[in-house]
Amino acid sequence: MMNDDMMRNIEYLREKADISYEEAVSLLERFDGNVMRVLVELERQGRVFQQAETGLNSKPEGKAYANKSDGRSFLEKALQHRLVVESGSGDKKATVANLSAPFCAGAALLAPHVAIGSVALMFVMGYRVRIEKKPFGKLPEDPQEFVDRAVSNIKKTASSLSETARDLGSDKHNDSDNDDDDEGGEITIE
């Protein structure tokens, strides 16, 4: 039967390292209950969480957490890059599309034939394409919050597109003699 000291040592090891209860008991038995020797062994294996310099309440940054952090950092950097498609020049310059880099990459991977055709069509129509970097900020800690924000952006974009199409349709019916060059609305997908 385990005593309270053994249980405290197991909990301490689980707080400091990526380790199961079974592994903690096994290592404590192997090293005669010496917690420091167990931690040294776990550190050699790269399983001890790194302590952040910000203080006691910071999250552990072990191997599993580091991978998650690296992925978040990569996504945050990727979301800063935007692909902007513009038509016209000078005073007549209009933004046709403003898309996030991850969206463009995903679309190109899922439908390369459509992406290649779209790029070719943009250049044939004389559109200019540029990549700009804008600060995006930090991703929310809660994935549901990120998804909710993305859904909200998609709904706004769809609403904007339908409103623009409706306006263009009513303009054509009302002003069939009007020859103004209206490029339509702006598309933004984050």
C-alpha positions in Angstrom: 0.0 0.0 0.0 1.3 3.5 -0.8 1.8 6.0 1.9 1.1 9.8 1.7 4.7 10.7 0.9 4.8 8.3 -2.0 1.5 9.8 -3.3 2.8 13.3 -3.0 6.0 12.3 -4.8 4.0 10.8 -7.6 1.8 13.9 -8.0 4.9 16.1 -7.9 6.5 14.1 -10.7 3.3 14.3 -12.8 3.2 18.1 -12.4 6.8 18.4 -13.5 6.9 15.8 -16.3 5.0 14.1 -19.0 4.5 10.8 -17.1 1.8 8.4 -16.1 1.0 7.2 -12.6 2.4 3.7 -13.5 5.6 5.2 -14.8 6.0 7.4 -11.7 5.7 4.5 -9.4 8.1 2.4 -11.4 10.7 5.1 -11.5 10.4 5.9 -7.8 10.9 2.2 -7.1 13.9 2.0 -9.5 15.5 5.0 -7.8 14.6 4.0 -4.2 12.1 6.9 -3.8 14.7 9.6 -4.7 12.6 12.2 -6.6 15.6 14.2 -7.8 17.1 11.2 -9.5 13.8 10.4 -11.2 13.6 14.0 -12.4 17.2 13.8 -13.7 16.3 10.6 -15.6 13.1 12.2 -17.0 15.1 15.3 -18.0 17.5 13.1 -20.0 14.5 11.7 -21.8 13.2 15.2 -22.6 10.0 14.6 -20.7 10.4 17.4 -18.0 8.3 20.5 -18.6 10.4 23.6 -19.0 9.5 26.3 -16.5 8.6 29.6 -18.1 10.3 32.7 -16.8 7.1 34.6 -16.2 6.3 33.1 -12.8 4.6 30.3 -10.9 1.3 30.4 -12.6 2.6 29.9 -16.1 1.7 26.8 -18.2 4.2 24.0 -18.5 6.2 24.0 -21.7 7.1 20.4 -22.1 7.6 18.5 -25.3 3.9 18.0 -25.9 3.2 21.6 -25.0 6.1 22.9 -27.2 4.7 21.2 -30.3 1.3 22.8 -29.6 3.0 26.1 -29.0 5.0 25.8 -32.2 1.9 25.0 -34.2 0.1 28.0 -32.8 3.0 30.3 -33.4 3.2 29.1 -37.1 -0.5 29.6 -37.6 -0.3 33.1 -36.0 2.5 34.0 -38.4 0.7 32.5 -41.4 -2.5 34.5 -40.6 -0.5 37.7 -40.8 0.0 37.3 -44.5 -2.8 38.3 -46.9 -3.2 37.8 -50.6 -4.7 41.0 -52.0 -6.2 41.0 -55.6 -6.8 44.5 -57.0 -8.2 45.8 -60.3 -7.5 49.1 -62.0 -4.8 51.6 -61.1 -4.4 55.0 -59.5 -7.8 56.4 -58.4 -9.7 53.6 -60.0 -7.9 50.9 -57.9 -10.4 48.6 -56.3 -9.8 45.6 -54.0 -11.4 42.5 -55.5 -10.3 40.0 -52.9 -8.4 40.0 -49.6 -7.7 36.4 -48.6 -5.6 34.9 -45.8 -2.5 32.9 -46.7 -3.7 29.7 -44.9 -7.0 29.9 -46.8 -5.2 30.2 -50.2 -2.8 27.4 -49.3 -5.7 25.2 -48.3 -7.7 26.0 -51.4 -4.6 25.3 -53.6 -4.1 21.9 -51.9 -7.7 20.8 -52.0 -8.4 22.0 -55.6 -5.1 22.7 -57.4 -6.9 22.8 -60.8 -9.2 25.5 -59.7 -6.4 27.5 -58.0 -4.2 27.4 -61.2 -7.2 28.4 -63.3 -8.0 31.3 -60.9 -4.5 32.6 -61.0 -4.3 32.5 -64.8 -7.7 34.2 -65.0 -6.6 37.0 -62.7 -3.6 37.8 -64.8 -5.5 37.5 -68.1 -8.1 40.0 -66.7 -5.3 42.4 -65.6 -5.7 42.1 -61.9 -2.7 42.8 -59.7 -1.8 40.4 -56.9 0.2 41.4 -53.9 1.0 39.9 -50.5 0.8 42.1 -47.5 1.6 41.5 -43.9 -0.8 42.8 -41.2 -0.6 42.1 -37.5 -3.2 39.4 -36.7 -2.7 39.2 -32.9 -2.8 36.1 -30.8 -5.0 33.1 -31.5 -7.6 32.6 -28.8 -6.7 29.8 -26.2 -10.2 28.3 -26.7 -10.4 26.5 -30.2 -14.2 27.0 -30.1 -13.7 30.8 -29.9 -11.5 30.6 -33.0 -14.1 28.6 -34.9 -16.9 31.0 -33.8 -14.8 33.9 -35.1 -14.1 32.2 -38.4 -17.8 31.3 -38.8 -18.8 34.9 -38.1 -16.3 36.2 -40.7 -17.7 33.7 -43.3 -21.2 34.8 -42.6 -20.3 38.5 -42.9 -18.5 37.7 -46.2 -21.5 35.8 -47.6 -23.8 38.5 -46.5 -21.6 41.2 -48.2 -21.5 39.1 -51.4 -25.3 38.6 -51.5 -25.9 42.3 -50.8 -23.5 43.3 -53.6 -25.1 40.9 -56.0 -28.5 42.1 -55.1 -27.4 45.7 -55.5 -25.9 44.9 -58.9 -29.0 43.1 -60.0 -31.3 46.0 -59.0 -28.9 48.5 -60.6 -29.1 46.7 -63.9 -32.9 46.6 -63.9 -33.2 50.2 -62.8 -30.4 51.8 -64.8 -30.0 49.9 -68.0 -28.6 53.0 -69.7 -25.9 53.6 -67.0 -22.4 52.6 -68.3 -20.5 53.1 -65.1 -17.7 50.6 -64.4 -18.7 49.2 -60.9 -16.3 46.5 -59.7 -18.5 45.2 -56.9 -17.8 44.7 -53.3 -14.7 43.5 -51.5 -14.2 39.9 -50.4 -12.4 39.3 -47.2 -11.8 35.8 -45.8 -9.8 35.3 -42.7 
